[in-house]
Amino acid sequence: MSIAESNASVEAKELTPEEAAVAFDRIARRALDLSGEDFLVALDEGTFDDVDPDAHPGLLDVLMALPLVR
């Protein structure tokens, strides 16, 4: 059976700002062992400016989730 033949449905739920912040915090904690807020402060201070995300495990995951809160 191909994907086109399946009857699977896809649903999307828009997150509230509070839900998005919680999701971002969870991602940052799992990926970098930092709270979401601590990550944002470090990002704003330039801590990650010269860091290659591929060389820093978890950083790319958090950067990709950044649109949740910014």
Secondary structure in CASP SS format (residue, H / E / C, confidence):
PFRMAT SS
TARGET T0000
AUTHOR 0000-0000-0000
METHOD secondary structure of the structure
MODEL  1
M C 1.00
S C 1.00
I H 1.00
A H 1.00
E H 1.00
S C 1.00
N C 1.00
A C 1.00
S C 1.00
V C 1.00
E C 1.00
A C 1.00
K C 1.00
E C 1.00
L C 1.00
T C 1.00
P H 1.00
E H 1.00
E H 1.00
A H 1.00
A H 1.00
V H 1.00
A H 1.00
F H 1.00
D H 1.00
R H 1.00
I H 1.00
A H 1.00
R H 1.00
R H 1.00
A H 1.00
L H 1.00
D C 1.00
L C 1.00
S C 1.00
G H 1.00
E H 1.00
D H 1.00
F H 1.00
L H 1.00
V H 1.00
A H 1.00
L H 1.00
D H 1.00
E C 1.00
G C 1.00
T C 1.00
F C 1.00
D C 1.00
D C 1.00
V C 1.00
D C 1.00
P H 1.00
D H 1.00
A H 1.00
H C 1.00
P C 1.00
G C 1.00
L H 1.00
L H 1.00
D H 1.00
V H 1.00
L H 1.00
M H 1.00
A H 1.00
L H 1.00
P H 1.00
L H 1.00
V C 1.00
R C 1.00
END
